[in-house]
């Protein structure tokens, strides 16, 4: 394994992909399933009523959606 990968700081690791991907996480809000969108570093952005809407919004912002289970 490349030694530079082993020496990456937690901050640098969190910043990887921050301008390229966003992830979608299913969440329950008031007993209803919703889909929370977060930036790659974990910052919460918004919540959508469906996975399809969440992915569409991410793509409209030129990011790649990734699901978290």
QUIRARA-V961016 format. One record per residue. N is the residue number from 1. OMEGA is omega as a letter, one per 30 degrees, with the letter a starting at -180 (* if undefined). Layout:
N&OMEGA + N&OMEGA
This chain:
1&a + 2&a + 3&a + 4&l + 5&a + 6&a + 7&a + 8&a + 9&l + 10&l + 11&l + 12&l + 13&l + 14&a + 15&a + 16&l + 17&a + 18&l + 19&a + 20&a + 21&l + 22&a + 23&a + 24&a + 25&l + 26&l + 27&l + 28&l + 29&a + 30&l + 31&l + 32&l + 33&l + 34&a + 35&a + 36&l + 37&l + 38&l + 39&a + 40&l + 41&l + 42&l + 43&l + 44&a + 45&a + 46&a + 47&l + 48&l + 49&l + 50&l + 51&a + 52&l + 53&l + 54&l + 55&l + 56&l + 57&l + 58&a + 59&l + 60&l + 61&l + 62&l + 63&l + 64&l + 65&l + 66&l + 67&l + 68&a + 69&*
